[in-house]
Amino acid sequence: MLLAYWVHHLDPVAIHFPDGWFLKGVHWYGLAYATGFLIAALLLHQWRVRQLTPLQSAQDESNLITAIMMGVVLGGRLGHVLLYAHAEFLADPLMVFRVWQGGMASHGGFLGIILVAAWFAKTRRVSFLKVGDLLCAMAPAGIFFGRIANFINAELVGRPSDVAWAVIFPREGNIPRHPSQLYEALGEGLIPFLWVYWRYPKKLPAGQLAGEFLIIYACARIITEAFRVPEDGFIMGLTAGQFWTLPLLILGLTLILISQFKSKDVAR
């Protein structure tokens, strides 16, 4: 029966460099992040040209994309180290720089995005909620490709399963498993992307779209975590991933309440 399942033998390195080079090659993980940032930049440009953003110039656009890249990478890496890999960090502090080996926490990436939104809103004197809506509308593409890279890297594997589409990850033993990374790519990336791409051009109260995105993401993350091996243990009966997603769910609900409250004040 095991022969009926697809066996994962994908190479995490997309382009190999000759022996002796400092880097072994170009990793799919890096290409995934680059693709996510490229799509974010294209969306940002499209929406700015259509005057749907609080950005006022191409320079604002360039500065924001640069800040997003720094916020996502630094926040995601530090979030992984602080929330999930502090023991590994204490044993080998240099691991924090080996981003190409994987290990980015979406929770830390979200914190980085929030800090970017706060910085941009303050320096450009625009609405923090409007900037938050814009950044959340750009985020799902990066999440989608990041989860695809998790699958290619054979990391964050799913629980054992006998479903017809189960995958065998040889590094984890000859056991069919849920391809949970693909579930997450769909639930945390593709579905939110389609939602925010449809909603962003509409006239919504500031903060509404960011709240909707965070709720969709959090619900998808909590559900898909049930199919994933809880490598980071449990907190209060929830997997670590589910537990650290709860603040995002609460933040999403809070943003919607704030946006509705403010819109009613304006209507008065």
Backbone torsions as a table, in degrees:
resi	resn	phi	psi	omega
1	MET	NA	-30.9	-177.6
2	LEU	-63.1	-27.5	-178.8
3	LEU	-68.5	-15.7	-178.7
4	ALA	-78.2	-14.9	-177.3
5	TYR	-94.6	148.0	178.6
6	TRP	-74.2	133.9	-179.2
7	VAL	-101.0	127.3	-176.3
8	HIS	-78.5	115.2	176.2
9	HIS	-132.4	29.0	-178.5
10	LEU	-72.3	141.5	179.9
11	ASP	-86.7	123.3	179.3
12	PRO	-67.4	-13.6	178.4
13	VAL	-99.0	118.7	-178.2
14	ALA	-76.8	-41.9	-179.0
15	ILE	-130.5	118.5	-179.2
16	HIS	-88.5	136.7	175.1
17	PHE	-95.8	158.4	179.6
18	PRO	-59.9	153.5	177.1
19	ASP	-58.8	142.0	179.1
20	GLY	98.1	-14.4	177.0
21	TRP	-73.2	155.7	-178.4
22	PHE	-62.1	-41.8	177.9
23	LEU	-104.4	145.7	179.3
24	LYS	-73.1	-26.7	-179.9
25	GLY	162.6	-166.8	178.0
26	VAL	-96.8	120.5	-177.2
27	HIS	-88.0	148.3	175.8
28	TRP	-59.3	-31.7	-179.3
29	TYR	-61.3	-44.9	178.5
30	GLY	-67.2	-39.3	178.1
31	LEU	-64.7	-35.0	179.0
32	ALA	-63.1	-46.0	179.0
33	TYR	-65.9	-40.0	179.7
34	ALA	-63.2	-40.7	178.6
35	THR	-65.1	-41.7	178.0
36	GLY	-60.7	-44.5	178.9
37	PHE	-66.7	-36.7	179.7
38	LEU	-64.2	-45.2	178.5
39	ILE	-64.1	-40.0	177.4
40	ALA	-60.2	-42.2	-179.9
41	ALA	-65.9	-39.4	179.0
42	LEU	-65.4	-42.7	178.1
43	LEU	-64.2	-43.6	-179.4
44	LEU	-60.4	-43.5	179.4
45	HIS	-65.0	-44.8	-179.4
46	GLN	-59.6	-45.6	-177.3
47	TRP	-72.0	-33.9	178.5
48	ARG	-67.0	-42.9	179.1
49	VAL	-60.8	-34.8	179.8
50	ARG	-85.1	6.2	178.3
51	GLN	58.1	43.5	178.7
52	LEU	-105.0	3.8	-176.1
53	THR	-123.2	164.1	175.2
54	PRO	-79.9	4.2	178.5
55	LEU	-75.6	145.5	-175.8
56	GLN	-113.9	-9.7	-177.3
57	SER	-156.5	167.2	176.4
58	ALA	-64.8	-30.0	178.0
59	GLN	-65.6	-41.0	174.9
60	ASP	-58.5	-42.4	-179.8
61	GLU	-60.3	-48.0	-179.7
62	SER	-63.4	-44.6	-179.7
63	ASN	-63.4	-39.6	-178.6
64	LEU	-67.7	-42.4	178.8
65	ILE	-62.4	-41.9	177.8
66	THR	-62.0	-43.8	179.4
67	ALA	-64.9	-38.3	178.3
68	ILE	-62.4	-45.0	-179.9
69	MET	-59.2	-45.7	-180.0
70	MET	-66.3	-43.6	-178.4
71	GLY	-64.2	-42.8	-178.6
72	VAL	-68.3	-47.8	-176.4
73	VAL	-68.2	-50.2	-178.6
74	LEU	-67.3	-45.3	179.5
75	GLY	-64.7	-43.8	-179.6
76	GLY	-63.4	-41.8	-178.7
77	ARG	-70.5	-46.6	179.7
78	LEU	-65.8	-35.2	177.1
79	GLY	-62.8	-41.6	177.8
80	HIS	-62.2	-44.3	-178.0
81	VAL	-65.9	-45.9	-174.7
82	LEU	-75.1	-36.5	-175.3
83	LEU	-90.7	-34.0	-170.1
84	TYR	-125.3	-23.6	-171.4
85	ALA	-128.9	32.7	-178.0
86	HIS	-65.1	-34.1	178.9
87	ALA	-66.4	-42.4	178.5
88	GLU	-64.0	-37.9	179.6
89	PHE	-65.3	-42.1	179.7
90	LEU	-64.1	-33.6	179.7
91	ALA	-77.9	-30.3	-177.7
92	ASP	-148.4	84.4	-176.5
93	PRO	-57.5	-27.0	-178.4
94	LEU	-70.2	-13.0	-179.9
95	MET	-61.5	-22.7	-178.5
96	VAL	-63.1	-23.7	-178.8
97	PHE	-90.1	-14.0	-176.2
98	ARG	-87.1	64.0	-176.9
99	VAL	-64.1	-31.9	-176.6
100	TRP	-65.2	-14.5	178.0
101	GLN	-86.1	2.0	-177.7
102	GLY	94.3	-179.6	178.6
103	GLY	97.7	66.0	176.7
104	MET	-128.3	127.7	179.7
105	ALA	-95.7	123.9	-179.9
106	SER	-62.1	-30.9	179.0
107	HIS	-62.6	-41.7	176.8
108	GLY	-67.6	-36.1	177.0
109	GLY	-62.6	-38.8	177.7
110	PHE	-64.4	-40.5	177.7
111	LEU	-62.0	-41.0	177.4
112	GLY	-61.3	-40.3	179.1
113	ILE	-65.2	-40.8	179.0
114	ILE	-61.7	-43.1	178.8
115	LEU	-64.8	-37.7	176.9
116	VAL	-63.7	-43.7	179.3
117	ALA	-61.2	-42.8	-179.6
118	ALA	-64.6	-43.4	179.4
119	TRP	-63.2	-47.1	-176.6
120	PHE	-65.9	-43.2	-179.4
121	ALA	-62.4	-40.0	-178.5
122	LYS	-70.9	-44.9	-176.1
123	THR	-72.5	-29.3	-179.3
124	ARG	-100.4	-2.5	179.3
125	ARG	55.2	49.6	176.4
126	VAL	-122.4	170.6	-177.0
127	SER	-65.7	126.3	176.3
128	PHE	-60.1	-39.7	-178.3
129	LEU	-66.0	-38.0	178.7
130	LYS	-68.0	-38.8	176.6
131	VAL	-65.9	-40.0	178.0
132	GLY	-61.5	-41.3	176.5
133	ASP	-59.4	-43.9	-178.2
134	LEU	-63.7	-46.8	-177.8
135	LEU	-66.1	-39.2	179.4
136	CYS	-68.2	-29.6	177.1
137	ALA	-70.1	-24.4	-179.0
138	MET	-92.7	-17.0	-171.3
139	ALA	-70.6	-38.7	-172.1
140	PRO	-57.5	-34.2	-179.2
141	ALA	-61.2	-43.7	178.5
142	GLY	-64.4	-39.7	178.7
143	ILE	-63.4	-43.0	-179.4
144	PHE	-58.2	-52.6	-177.5
145	PHE	-69.0	-30.9	176.3
146	GLY	-63.2	-41.0	178.5
147	ARG	-68.7	-35.3	175.1
148	ILE	-62.4	-39.9	178.3
149	ALA	-65.6	-36.6	175.1
150	ASN	-58.0	-41.5	179.4
151	PHE	-65.7	-46.0	-180.0
152	ILE	-61.4	-38.2	179.8
153	ASN	-76.1	-6.4	-177.8
154	ALA	57.3	42.9	178.9
155	GLU	-118.7	162.0	-179.2
156	LEU	55.3	50.0	-172.3
157	VAL	-72.3	163.6	-178.3
158	GLY	-85.1	173.3	176.9
159	ARG	-73.6	157.1	176.0
160	PRO	-56.2	141.5	-177.4
161	SER	-157.3	156.9	176.1
162	ASP	-114.3	19.6	176.9
163	VAL	-64.9	154.4	-174.3
164	ALA	-60.9	-27.5	-177.2
165	TRP	-97.9	14.4	179.5
166	ALA	-61.7	155.0	-177.6
167	VAL	-124.7	140.9	175.1
168	ILE	-97.4	120.5	175.2
169	PHE	-101.9	100.3	-173.9
170	PRO	-52.1	-33.4	-179.9
171	ARG	-64.0	-23.7	-178.8
172	GLU	-103.1	12.9	-179.6
173	GLY	98.9	166.6	-176.2
174	ASN	-83.7	58.2	-173.8
175	ILE	-126.2	124.9	175.7
176	PRO	-65.1	138.7	-177.3
177	ARG	-136.7	157.8	171.7
178	HIS	-62.6	133.7	171.9
179	PRO	-78.0	68.3	-171.7
180	SER	-62.1	-26.8	178.4
181	GLN	-62.4	-36.1	179.2
182	LEU	-73.5	-34.3	174.5
183	TYR	-60.4	-42.6	-178.6
184	GLU	-68.9	-37.3	177.3
185	ALA	-60.0	-39.3	179.8
186	LEU	-72.7	-51.7	-173.8
187	GLY	-74.9	-37.5	-175.8
188	GLU	-94.4	-19.8	-175.5
189	GLY	-114.8	-62.8	-172.1
190	LEU	-67.5	-49.5	-179.0
191	ILE	-61.7	-48.8	176.2
192	PRO	-60.3	-35.5	179.5
193	PHE	-62.0	-48.0	179.7
194	LEU	-62.0	-37.5	-179.2
195	TRP	-66.7	-52.2	-175.5
196	VAL	-71.0	-31.7	178.8
197	TYR	-66.4	-33.1	177.2
198	TRP	-76.2	-35.5	-173.5
199	ARG	-87.1	-29.1	-169.9
200	TYR	-58.5	-43.7	-178.1
201	PRO	-68.6	-14.1	-178.2
202	LYS	-75.7	154.6	179.9
203	LYS	-82.5	96.1	-179.3
204	LEU	-112.2	153.9	173.9
205	PRO	-59.2	141.8	179.9
206	ALA	-57.0	128.4	-179.6
207	GLY	99.6	-17.9	-177.7
208	GLN	-63.9	-48.9	-176.2
209	LEU	-66.9	-41.0	178.1
210	ALA	-60.4	-42.2	178.3
211	GLY	-63.4	-43.1	179.5
212	GLU	-63.0	-43.9	179.3
213	PHE	-60.8	-46.6	-178.0
214	LEU	-63.2	-37.0	178.5
215	ILE	-67.3	-45.5	178.5
216	ILE	-61.5	-46.3	179.8
217	TYR	-61.0	-48.5	-175.8
218	ALA	-63.1	-43.9	179.5
219	CYS	-62.7	-43.2	179.1
220	ALA	-63.9	-41.0	-179.0
221	ARG	-65.5	-43.3	-179.4
222	ILE	-63.5	-39.4	-179.9
223	ILE	-70.9	-49.1	-175.9
224	THR	-68.7	-25.5	176.6
225	GLU	-60.8	-24.8	179.8
226	ALA	-66.6	-20.0	-179.4
227	PHE	-99.3	0.7	-173.7
228	ARG	-109.2	143.7	177.3
229	VAL	-62.7	125.2	-178.8
230	PRO	-77.0	72.5	-175.3
231	GLU	-63.6	-26.3	-175.3
232	ASP	-99.7	13.8	175.0
233	GLY	81.7	-167.5	-176.1
234	PHE	-121.9	151.2	175.2
235	ILE	-134.0	115.8	178.9
236	MET	54.9	41.0	177.0
237	GLY	83.5	-6.1	177.7
238	LEU	-108.3	154.6	172.6
239	THR	-65.5	159.0	-179.6
240	ALA	-58.1	-39.5	179.2
241	GLY	-62.9	-42.5	178.3
242	GLN	-64.9	-43.6	-177.5
243	PHE	-62.1	-46.0	-177.9
244	TRP	-75.3	-6.7	175.3
245	THR	-87.0	-22.3	-178.8
246	LEU	-56.3	-42.2	177.2
247	PRO	-59.4	-32.7	178.0
248	LEU	-68.7	-38.5	177.0
249	LEU	-63.3	-45.0	178.7
250	ILE	-63.7	-41.2	178.7
251	LEU	-62.9	-41.1	179.0
252	GLY	-61.3	-46.2	178.1
253	LEU	-62.4	-40.6	180.0
254	THR	-63.3	-42.7	-179.6
255	LEU	-63.1	-39.5	179.2
256	ILE	-65.7	-42.0	178.5
257	LEU	-62.8	-43.6	179.3
258	ILE	-63.1	-44.1	-178.5
259	SER	-63.6	-40.2	179.2
260	GLN	-67.8	-40.5	179.7
261	PHE	-62.7	-44.9	-179.5
262	LYS	-67.8	-37.2	179.8
263	SER	-67.2	-34.0	177.0
264	LYS	-69.1	-35.4	177.5
265	ASP	-64.6	-41.0	180.0
266	VAL	-65.1	-39.9	-179.5
267	ALA	-63.4	-31.2	178.6
268	ARG	-71.1	NA	NA
